Amino acid sequence: MLTATSGLLLFASWVVHAASEVPERFPPGPWLTDVRIQGPEADWPGLIPRDPDLPDLRPKDSRDSVIAGRQCAYAARSALSHPLPEWWQSVPLVRPFLPVPSADATRLEEDATALRMWFMSHGFLDCTVSLELSPDDSAWGRWLERRAPGQTRRATYVVSTGERWSVSAVDIDGLQMVDPPLRRQLREAVEVTTGAYDGEARARTEAVFRTVLSSSGFPFPNVTSVLVPDAERGSLSVLFHIAPGQRGDFGEVAVAGLTALDRERVRAKLAPKVTPGERWDSTRLDDLDAALDGIPSFAKVEVVPGEMDEDGRVPVQVSVTEAELGGWAPRAEFSSDPTFYAAEVGASYRHNAVGRQLATFESRTLVGYRVFPVNFVPDAFWGNHGPTARQLLTSDVYVRPVTGLSFSLEGRGELEAVRAANLVTISTMGGLRVRPLAGLELGLMPELAHWRSFAWTGQEELWSRWFVEPGAPSLPPMSGLHRPAFRPSARGAMVHLKLNWKRIDQPILPTKGSLLSIDLVPFGAADGDVFLRAEMSAVSFISLGTPRLVLVPRVEGGVLRYRDPMAPAVAQLRFQMGGGASLRGWGVHQANPPGWDGGPSDFRIGGNVSALGSLELRWALWPRLHLFGFGDVGRTWESLVDRVDPISGAVEPGADLATLLPSTGAGVALPTPLGRAALSAAVRLREETELLHPPPMATVHLTLVPKL
């Protein structure tokens, strides 16, 4: 009995102690832990992210649509002032690790009034909103209640919208303040009609009014509108009020965000567009904006009117931002198929000296682990696994921002685990980049690199069969196997000619645009062995009548050629293919040149020639869930043409369309904050009869591809 009592006292003291710890992390309770909007025509459960392609308001002919009700409630959340953002509502898993705000009853009641006004402004004049406060019964809410009983509060706004009132009349107040020709333009610009209320037409009319007035000499027009209810008729009138303000003329152009020299260049570029003293016309600002948008090094350009002076002149203020805002961002990559498992996590940091013509700096760090499982047979090697690490440092110093010319410096370090070996790359690259067009970047970048290959203790037996020290003369390919010998270390130098073209509408799952990347190394040397290398990738996104149906053709290719064909290969320079990100249906790095046996003891690393063609058709079942079907074909080869080994006399097959590896399949893709997550199932359309140990004909790939 004494023991049980002591145990209960200890447990009670622990509960009190645990409950007393929570207020130290959080503000004084009760706490606001969840906010929801509930109603038959507006329902936001606080868990499902918004679908941006769906309408914001309930369609007039679909009163019982759950999706439309959710969209209506989500749009109405903009009227609330509570401190719980969307990501808090949408991702419950983050809540236990973050502090929560206090539940302010007065503020919540004010939000209920603001929510009601929001619905009324959209034509629901009979709308009522009531606030219900209750304990949070979610999984996290129950967890918190156990540690601090009675401290959680879920705020539920119960909305009854009622019927939307119809429009009986449209009127414009303030027309007497403008000339008759301008009055006619304003009347013709009205898009609101009698009948069903259309909030979007009301907003468009206000915008057109501002454009018409500001294009007619009024730099600062004030346009508002109100809904005037008629309770007897059960309808409403839309009353637009215009206050054009004082007429003005153009003043001087003021440029902010650049050095004195570049400010003068921008002014000279804009001088033909605007003449100080002429009548104000806001459409001329679009000409200035278009002239500056053609400067590719400017990430953002704002052209706005300044304050009017005593003479009625309005200066044009041009603000230039040279680079996107930086900061910390998480990064993650993973992939999986029956022969490969890999995961890498890390972070990136970007710092920009915005608007000062200085530099941008970016650091990316990733660490992870790779596993290459193989069947355990007598001649197999078990233990193909190892850590991976990547570190990238880049910096751009804008030498001539107006012309898009910058000096770039890049440092890179990589540790990559492959079959029977681990590859280390350390390189530094610096040179000039120029951006003649928006989205187009050209670069001349010399590079110095050190490549090294090594084996962990369990890999040494197989590693010694594949990696050889270069001799004098150079060692031939392995006798009887007709496969390349890799050198364990090398120092090299290269000259890169780069072209990058990027014009897409969104970084994850684009619906239109294209990507093109070309990296040409006309001269390179690895320990004195001269080589040339070229790599190309092109992707296009074509909407087929709707952004939800997108055709994605892709072409990739590469070639690496040494002047001395007997020179031992540098594994890091070769092309690898296979996996969910390239040739689906084949395991990662398994689409090797013809002649490999496919067994667990064949550890070749890519080929000197690669080609890939892919056609993908993507359908957005929901904006956040995409289905796709695809067909892939590709391979790597040792050389472009057939080559005879001078020692063994064996024929080493070159690139041949007959040896391509085709596959087809389907999958689902989901955009995430870190990139595109895709699950695909692929089937090989041709079986490799030369393989002693062929892989499965069907393969499932799971990948997370970073943002484009």
C-alpha positions in Angstrom: 0.0 0.0 0.0 2.8 2.4 0.9 4.6 1.6 -2.3 1.5 2.2 -4.4 0.8 5.5 -2.6 4.4 6.6 -3.1 4.1 5.7 -6.8 1.0 7.7 -7.2 2.6 10.7 -5.5 5.7 10.4 -7.7 3.4 10.2 -10.8 1.4 13.2 -9.6 4.5 15.2 -9.0 5.8 14.3 -12.5 2.5 15.5 -14.0 2.6 18.7 -12.1 6.2 19.2 -13.1 5.5 18.4 -16.7 2.6 20.8 -16.7 4.7 23.5 -15.1 7.3 23.1 -17.8 5.0 23.9 -20.7 4.2 27.5 -19.7 7.9 28.2 -19.6 8.1 27.4 -23.4 4.8 28.9 -24.3 3.1 32.2 -23.3 0.5 32.1 -20.5 -2.4 29.9 -21.4 -5.0 29.2 -22.7 -3.4 28.8 -26.1 -4.8 29.1 -29.6 -3.8 25.8 -31.2 -6.2 25.6 -34.2 -8.4 27.8 -36.3 -11.1 26.5 -38.6 -14.0 27.8 -40.7 -17.1 25.7 -40.8 -20.3 25.9 -42.8 -22.3 24.2 -45.5 -20.9 26.5 -48.2 -17.5 27.4 -46.6 -15.6 24.7 -44.8 -11.9 24.9 -43.9 -10.7 21.9 -41.7 -7.3 23.4 -41.4 -5.5 20.3 -42.8 -5.7 20.1 -46.5 -3.6 22.7 -48.5 -5.3 24.9 -50.9 -5.6 23.8 -54.5 -4.7 26.9 -56.5 -6.3 25.9 -59.8 -9.7 25.7 -58.3 -12.1 28.7 -57.9 -11.8 30.9 -54.8 -15.6 31.2 -54.2 -18.5 28.8 -54.3 -19.9 28.4 -57.8 -23.5 29.7 -58.1 -24.7 26.4 -59.5 -22.9 24.0 -57.1 -24.1 24.6 -53.5 -23.0 21.3 -52.1 -19.5 21.2 -53.5 -17.0 20.3 -50.8 -14.0 21.5 -52.8 -15.7 24.8 -53.6 -16.7 25.3 -50.0 -13.1 24.7 -48.9 -11.9 27.2 -51.5 -14.4 29.8 -50.4 -13.3 29.4 -46.7 -9.7 29.5 -47.6 -10.1 32.7 -49.5 -12.0 34.1 -46.5 -9.1 33.3 -44.2 -7.3 36.4 -45.5 -9.7 38.5 -43.4 -8.5 36.8 -40.1 -5.8 38.4 -38.1 -4.9 35.3 -36.0 -1.2 34.4 -35.9 -1.5 30.8 -37.2 -0.1 30.7 -40.7 -1.1 28.3 -43.5 1.9 26.0 -43.0 0.9 25.6 -39.3 -2.6 24.6 -40.3 -1.5 22.3 -43.2 1.4 20.4 -41.5 0.3 19.3 -38.0 3.6 17.4 -37.5 5.5 20.7 -36.9 3.3 21.9 -34.1 4.9 20.0 -31.2 8.2 21.8 -31.9 7.0 25.3 -32.1 5.6 27.8 -29.6 1.9 28.7 -29.9 0.2 32.1 -29.3 -2.2 32.9 -26.5 -5.9 32.7 -27.2 -7.1 36.3 -27.2 -10.9 36.2 -27.0 -11.3 39.9 -27.9 -9.1 39.5 -31.0 -11.0 36.3 -32.0 -14.4 38.1 -31.7 -13.0 40.9 -33.9 -12.0 38.3 -36.4 -15.5 36.9 -36.5 -16.8 40.4 -37.3 -14.1 40.8 -40.0 -15.0 37.4 -41.5 -18.7 38.4 -41.7 -17.7 41.7 -43.4 -15.6 39.7 -45.9 -18.6 37.5 -46.9 -20.9 40.6 -47.1 -18.4 42.3 -49.4 -18.8 39.3 -51.7 -22.5 39.6 -51.9 -23.6 37.4 -48.9 -25.4 40.3 -47.1 -27.4 37.8 -44.9 -24.2 36.2 -43.6 -23.8 35.4 -39.9 -20.6 34.2 -38.2 -20.4 32.8 -34.7 -17.3 31.9 -32.8 -17.0 28.6 -30.9 -14.1 27.9 -28.6 -13.5 24.3 -27.6 -10.6 22.1 -26.5 -8.4 20.9 -29.4 -9.2 17.2 -30.0 -6.5 16.6 -32.6 -3.7 14.2 -31.8 -1.4 17.0 -30.9 -4.1 18.8 -28.9 -4.7 15.7 -26.8 -1.0 15.4 -26.2 -0.8 19.0 -25.0 -3.9 18.6 -22.9 -2.4 15.7 -21.0 0.6 18.0 -20.0 -1.5 21.1 -19.5 -5.1 20.3 -19.0 -7.6 22.9 -20.1 -5.0 25.0 -21.9 -5.8 24.3 -25.6 -8.4 26.3 -27.6 -9.7 25.5 -31.1 -11.4 28.5 -32.6 -14.2 27.5 -35.0 -16.0 30.2 -37.0 -19.4 28.8 -37.9 -20.5 30.6 -41.1 -24.0 30.7 -42.5 -23.7 32.6 -45.8 -27.3 32.7 -46.9 -28.3 33.5 -50.4 -26.2 35.8 -52.5 -28.1 39.0 -53.2 -28.6 40.1 -56.8 -27.5 43.4 -58.3 -30.3 45.7 -59.2 -28.3 48.8 -60.2 -24.8 50.1 -60.9 -23.8 53.7 -60.4 -20.6 55.9 -60.5 -20.1 58.7 -58.1 -17.6 61.5 -59.0 -18.1 61.6 -62.8 -18.7 65.4 -62.6 -15.0 65.8 -61.7 -13.8 64.6 -65.1 -14.4 65.7 -68.7 -17.2 64.3 -70.8 -15.0 62.1 -73.0 -13.4 60.6 -69.9 -16.9 60.0 -68.5 -17.8 57.9 -71.5 -14.7 55.8 -71.1 -15.4 55.1 -67.5 -19.1 54.2 -68.2 -17.9 51.8 -70.9 -15.4 50.2 -68.6 -18.1 49.0 -66.1 -18.2 45.1 -66.2 -20.7 44.7 -63.4 -24.2 43.9 -64.7 -27.6 43.5 -63.1 -28.5 40.1 -62.0 -26.2 37.7 -60.1 -23.4 39.4 -58.1 -19.9 39.0 -59.6 -17.1 40.0 -57.2 -14.4 39.5 -59.8 -16.2 41.8 -62.3 -16.3 44.5 -59.5 -12.6 44.2 -58.8 -11.8 44.3 -62.6 -13.9 47.4 -62.9 -12.0 49.2 -60.1 -8.7 48.3 -61.8 -9.8 49.6 -65.2 -11.0 52.8 -63.6 -7.6 53.4 -62.1 -5.9 52.7 -65.4 -8.1 55.0 -67.4 -7.7 57.9 -64.9 -3.9 57.5 -64.5 -3.5 57.3 -68.3 -5.4 60.5 -68.7 -3.1 62.7 -66.6 -4.1 61.8 -63.0 -1.1 60.2 -61.3 -2.8 59.3 -58.1 -6.5 58.4 -58.7 -8.6 57.0 -55.8 -11.2 54.4 -56.8 -13.4 52.6 -54.3 -16.7 50.7 -54.4 -19.4 49.8 -51.9 -22.5 47.5 -51.8 -25.7 49.3 -51.0 -28.4 46.8 -49.8 -32.1 47.3 -50.6 -33.8 45.1 -47.9 -37.3 45.6 -49.3 -36.4 44.3 -52.8 -33.8 41.8 -51.5 -31.2 43.2 -53.9 -28.2 45.5 -53.8 -26.6 48.3 -55.8 -22.9 48.6 -56.6 -21.7 52.2 -56.1 -18.3 53.1 -57.5 -16.7 56.3 -56.2 -13.9 58.0 -58.1 -11.6 60.8 -56.9 -9.2 61.6 -59.8 -7.0 64.0 -57.8 -4.8 66.6 -59.4 -3.4 66.4 -62.9 0.3 66.2 -63.2 3.3 66.1 -65.6 6.3 63.8 -65.9 9.3 64.7 -63.8 12.8 63.4 -63.8 13.7 59.7 -63.7 15.3 58.6 -60.3 17.1 55.3 -60.2 17.9 53.5 -56.9 19.8 50.4 -56.3 22.9 50.8 -58.5 26.2 52.5 -58.6 26.5 56.0 -60.0 27.9 54.8 -63.4 25.1 52.2 -63.9 22.5 54.7 -62.8 23.5 57.0 -65.6 23.4 54.1 -68.0 19.9 53.3 -67.0 18.8 56.9 -67.3 20.3 57.1 -70.8 18.4 53.9 -71.7 15.1 55.4 -70.4 15.6 58.9 -71.7 13.9 58.3 -75.1 10.8 56.8 -73.3 9.9 59.8 -71.1 10.3 63.6 -71.5 10.1 65.7 -68.3 7.2 68.2 -68.6 4.9 66.2 -70.8 1.4 65.2 -69.6 1.3 62.2 -67.2 0.4 58.9 -68.8 0.7 55.7 -66.7 1.0 53.5 -69.8 4.4 55.0 -70.4 5.6 53.4 -67.2 5.0 50.0 -68.9 7.5 51.1 -71.6 10.1 51.9 -68.9 9.4 48.6 -67.2 9.8 46.7 -70.5 13.0 48.4 -71.3 14.5 47.4 -67.9 13.1 43.9 -68.0 15.3 43.2 -71.0 18.4 43.5 -68.6 18.8 39.9 -67.5 20.9 40.6 -64.4 18.0 42.5 -62.8 15.9 40.1 -60.8 13.2 42.6 -60.1 12.4 46.1 -61.4 9.8 48.5 -60.0 8.7 51.6 -61.8 6.3 53.8 -59.7 5.4 57.5 -59.5 7.0 59.6 -56.8 5.5 62.5 -54.8 4.2 65.5 -56.9 6.2 68.7 -56.4 4.9 72.3 -56.3 5.0 72.6 -60.1 2.7 69.5 -60.6 5.6 67.3 -61.8 5.7 63.7 -60.7 9.1 62.0 -60.7 9.4 58.4 -62.0 11.1 56.3 -59.3 13.0 53.2 -60.7 14.0 50.6 -58.1 16.3 47.8 -59.2 17.0 44.5 -57.4 19.9 42.6 -58.8 19.3 39.2 -57.2 16.6 37.3 -55.5 16.4 37.4 -51.8 18.5 34.8 -50.0 18.5 33.0 -46.7 18.5 29.4 -45.4 16.6 26.6 -47.1 16.4 22.9 -46.4 17.5 20.5 -49.1 16.8 16.8 -49.5 17.3 14.1 -52.2 16.4 10.5 -52.1 16.0 7.6 -54.6 15.2 4.0 -54.4 14.8 1.0 -56.6 15.5 -2.8 -56.1 19.2 -2.3 -56.6 19.9 1.1 -55.1 18.9 3.1 -51.9 20.2 6.6 -51.3 19.2 9.5 -49.1 20.9 12.9 -48.8 19.8 15.8 -46.5 21.3 19.2 -46.0 20.8 22.9 -46.3 21.6 25.8 -48.6 22.4 29.4 -47.7 22.2 32.3 -50.2 23.3 35.8 -49.4 22.9 38.6 -51.9 24.2 42.2 -51.7 21.0 43.3 -53.3 21.0 46.5 -55.3 24.7 47.4 -54.6 26.4 45.8 -57.6 28.5 43.6 -55.4 28.0 39.9 -55.2 25.9 36.9 -54.6 27.1 34.0 -52.5 25.6 30.6 -52.1 26.6 27.5 -50.1 25.0 24.1 -50.4 25.7 21.2 -48.1 24.4 17.6 -48.4 25.3 14.5 -46.5 23.8 11.1 -46.9 24.3 7.4 -47.4 24.0 5.0 -50.4 23.4 1.2 -50.5 23.8 -1.1 -53.5 22.2 -4.4 -52.4 23.2 -7.5 -54.4 22.1 -11.1 -54.3 24.4 -13.1 -51.9 25.9 -15.7 -54.1 29.4 -17.3 -53.9 31.0 -14.8 -56.3 29.0 -11.8 -55.1 30.3 -8.9 -53.0 28.1 -7.9 -50.1 28.7 -4.5 -48.7 28.3 -2.0 -51.6 27.5 0.9 -49.4 29.0 4.1 -48.1 28.6 7.7 -47.1 28.1 10.6 -49.5 28.8 14.3 -49.1 28.5 17.3 -51.3 29.7 20.9 -50.7 29.2 23.6 -53.3 30.3 27.2 -52.9 29.4 29.7 -55.6 29.8 33.5 -55.9 28.9 36.0 -58.6 30.5 39.5 -58.7 28.6 41.7 -61.2 31.2 43.6 -63.2 28.6 45.2 -65.5 25.1 44.7 -64.1 23.4 46.5 -67.0 25.0 44.2 -69.6 24.7 41.1 -67.3 28.4 40.5 -67.1 29.7 38.9 -63.9 32.8 37.1 -62.6 31.9 33.8 -61.2 33.9 31.6 -58.8 32.8 28.1 -57.8 34.3 25.5 -55.4 33.1 22.0 -55.3 33.8 18.9 -53.1 32.1 15.6 -53.5 32.3 12.1 -51.9 30.3 9.7 -53.9 29.7 6.0 -53.2 29.5 3.7 -56.3 29.8 0.0 -56.7 33.1 -1.3 -55.3 34.6 2.2 -55.0 34.2 5.7 -53.6 34.9 8.7 -55.8 36.2 12.0 -54.5 36.2 15.2 -56.5 37.7 18.5 -55.5 37.6 21.3 -58.0 37.6 25.1 -58.4 36.3 26.9 -61.3 36.3 30.6 -62.2 35.5 32.7 -65.2 33.1 35.1 -66.8 29.3 34.8 -67.3 27.2 37.0 -69.5 23.4 37.1 -69.7 22.4 38.7 -73.0 18.8 37.7 -72.7 16.5 37.0 -69.8 16.8 33.3 -69.0 19.9 32.9 -71.1 23.4 32.6 -69.6 26.7 32.0 -71.4 30.0 31.2 -69.5 33.7 30.8 -70.1 34.9 28.8 -67.1 38.4 27.3 -66.7 38.5 24.5 -64.0 41.2 22.8 -61.9 40.3 19.5 -60.5 41.7 16.6 -58.4 40.0 13.2 -58.8 40.6 10.3 -56.5 39.1 6.8 -56.1 39.5 4.6 -53.1 37.9 1.5 -51.4 36.8 0.8 -47.9 38.2 -2.3 -46.3 35.5 -4.6 -47.5 35.8 -3.3 -51.1 39.6 -3.7 -51.6 39.5 -7.1 -53.2 37.2 -6.0 -56.1 38.6 -2.5 -56.2 42.1 -3.7 -57.0 40.7 -5.5 -60.1 39.2 -2.4 -61.6 41.5 0.5 -60.6 45.1 0.4 -61.8 48.0 2.7 -61.6 48.9 4.2 -65.0 52.1 2.7 -66.3 54.6 3.6 -69.0 53.3 2.8 -71.5 49.6 3.1 -70.4 48.0 -0.2 -69.3 45.5 -1.8 -71.7 42.0 -2.6 -70.7 41.7 -5.7 -68.4 42.8 -8.8 -70.2 39.9 -11.0 -71.3 37.2 -8.8 -69.9 37.4 -6.0 -72.5 36.4 -3.4 -70.0 38.1 -0.1 -69.1 40.6 0.2 -66.3 40.1 3.2 -64.0 43.0 5.2 -62.5 42.8 5.7 -58.7 43.9 9.4 -58.8 44.5 12.1 -61.3 44.9 15.9 -61.5 43.3 17.8 -64.4 42.5 21.0 -66.0 39.6 21.9 -68.3 38.1 24.8 -70.1 34.2 24.9 -70.0 32.0 26.7 -72.6 28.6 26.8 -71.0 25.1 27.7 -72.2 22.1 27.6 -69.9 18.6 28.6 -71.0 15.8 28.5 -68.4 12.2 29.8 -69.1 9.6 28.0 -67.1 6.5 29.2 -65.3 7.2 27.4 -61.9 10.1 25.6 -60.3 8.2 22.4 -59.5 6.1 20.5 -62.2 6.2 23.3 -64.8 3.4 23.6 -67.3 5.1 25.6 -70.0 8.6 26.7 -71.0 11.9 25.0 -71.7 15.3 24.2 -70.2 18.5 23.8 -72.2 22.0 23.1 -70.8 25.2 22.6 -72.8 28.6 22.1 -71.2 31.4 21.8 -73.8 35.0 21.1 -72.8 37.0 21.6 -76.0 40.2 21.0 -74.1 40.9 19.0 -71.0 43.8 17.1 -69.5 44.0 14.4 -66.9 47.7 13.8 -65.8 48.7 14.8 -69.3 46.2 12.7 -71.2 44.3 15.1 -73.4 40.5 14.7 -73.8 37.4 16.5 -75.0 34.0 16.3 -73.4 30.5 17.5 -74.3 27.2 17.2 -72.5 23.8 18.4 -73.4 20.3 18.3 -71.9 17.0 19.8 -73.3 13.6 19.6 -71.7 10.3 21.2 -73.0 7.0 21.6 -71.2 4.0 21.9 -73.6 0.5 22.4 -72.3 -2.1 20.5 -74.4 -5.0 22.9 -74.2 -5.0 23.2 -70.4 -2.2 23.6 -67.8 -3.4 20.3 -66.3 -2.3 18.2 -69.3 1.4 18.7 -70.1 3.6 16.9 -72.6 7.3 16.7 -71.5 9.8 15.7 -74.2 13.4 15.4 -73.0 16.7 14.7 -74.8 20.1 14.2 -73.2 23.5 13.2 -74.5 27.2 13.2 -73.9 30.5 12.2 -75.3 34.0 11.8 -73.7 37.0 11.1 -75.9 40.7 10.8 -75.1 43.3 11.6 -77.7 45.0 8.3 -76.6 42.2 5.6 -76.7 44.3 3.5 -74.4 44.5 6.1 -71.6 43.0 4.7 -68.3 39.7 6.3 -67.6 38.8 8.9 -64.9 35.6 7.5 -63.4 34.3 10.9 -62.4 34.3 12.1 -66.1 32.2 9.3 -67.4 28.4 9.3 -68.0 26.1 7.2 -65.8 22.5 6.4 -66.5 19.6 4.5 -64.9 17.2 5.1 -62.1 14.1 7.2 -61.5 15.7 10.4 -62.6 17.1 9.2 -66.0 16.4 5.8 -67.7 13.5 4.4 -65.7 13.2 0.6 -65.7 16.9 0.1 -65.0 18.6 0.4 -61.7 20.7 3.4 -60.8 24.0 3.4 -62.8 23.1 0.1 -64.4 22.5 1.1 -68.1 26.1 0.2 -68.8 27.8 -0.2 -72.2 27.3 -3.5 -74.1 29.5 -6.3 -72.9 28.8 -6.2 -69.2 27.4 -9.3 -67.6 24.9 -7.7 -65.3 26.2 -9.7 -62.3 27.1 -8.5 -58.9 30.8 -8.6 -59.7 30.5 -6.2 -62.7 31.2 -2.8 -61.3 31.8 -0.7 -64.3 31.1 3.0 -63.8 29.2 4.4 -66.7 30.5 4.9 -70.3 32.2 7.4 -72.5 29.1 8.0 -74.6 25.5 8.5 -73.5 22.1 9.1 -75.1 18.6 9.4 -73.6 15.3 10.2 -75.1 12.1 10.5 -73.0 8.5 11.4 -73.6 6.2 12.0 -70.6 2.5 12.9 -70.5 1.5 14.5 -67.2 -2.1 15.0 -66.0 -3.0 17.0 -62.9 -5.7 14.9 -61.3 -5.6 17.5 -58.5 -3.3 20.5 -58.5 -1.1 18.7 -55.9 -1.3 15.2 -57.4 -0.1 14.5 -60.9 -0.4 11.2 -62.8 2.0 10.6 -65.6 2.9 8.0 -68.3 6.2 7.8 -70.0 8.5 6.1 -72.5 12.3 6.2 -72.0 15.0 4.9 -74.3 18.8 5.3 -73.8 22.1 3.8 -72.9 25.8 4.4 -72.4 28.6 3.1 -74.7 32.4 2.9 -74.5 32.9 4.9 -77.8 31.0 6.4 -80.7 32.2 3.8 -83.2 33.3 0.2 -83.0 36.9 -0.2 -81.8 39.3 -3.1 -81.9 41.5 -3.7 -78.9 45.1 -3.7 -80.3 46.2 -6.3 -77.8 43.4 -8.8 -77.4 41.9 -8.2 -80.9 38.4 -8.0 -79.3 35.8 -5.7 -80.9 34.6 -3.1 -78.5 31.1 -2.1 -79.7 30.4 1.6 -80.2 27.1 3.5 -80.1 24.4 1.6 -81.9 20.7 2.2 -82.0 20.1 -1.5 -82.0 21.5 -1.7 -78.4 19.3 1.0 -76.9 17.4 0.0 -73.8 13.7 1.0 -74.1 11.2 1.1 -71.2 7.7 2.4 -70.4 5.6 2.9 -67.3 3.5 5.2 -65.3 3.5 6.9 -61.9 2.4 9.7 -59.6 4.1 12.9 -58.7 3.6 15.3 -55.8 5.2 18.7 -55.5 6.7 19.3 -52.1 8.6 22.3 -50.6 11.9 20.5 -51.3 11.2 19.3 -54.8 9.2 16.9 -56.9 8.5 13.5 -55.3 7.7 10.8 -57.8 6.7 7.1 -57.6 7.0 5.3 -60.9 6.7 1.7 -62.1 8.6 0.9 -65.3 8.8 -2.2 -67.5 11.8 -2.9 -69.8 10.6 -3.5 -73.4 13.7 -5.4 -74.4 15.6 -8.1 -72.6 19.4 -8.1 -72.7 20.2 -11.6 -73.9 24.0 -11.0 -73.3 23.5 -10.5 -69.6 24.5 -13.5 -67.4 22.5 -12.0 -64.5 19.8 -9.8 -66.0 17.9 -7.4 -63.7 14.1 -7.7 -63.2 12.0 -6.8 -66.2 9.9 -4.5 -63.9 11.2 -1.9 -61.5 9.7 0.6 -59.1 11.5 3.9 -58.5 10.9 6.4 -55.7 12.7 9.7 -56.1 12.7 13.2 -54.8 14.1 15.6 -57.4 15.1 19.1 -56.3 13.4 22.2 -57.7 14.4 23.2 -61.2 
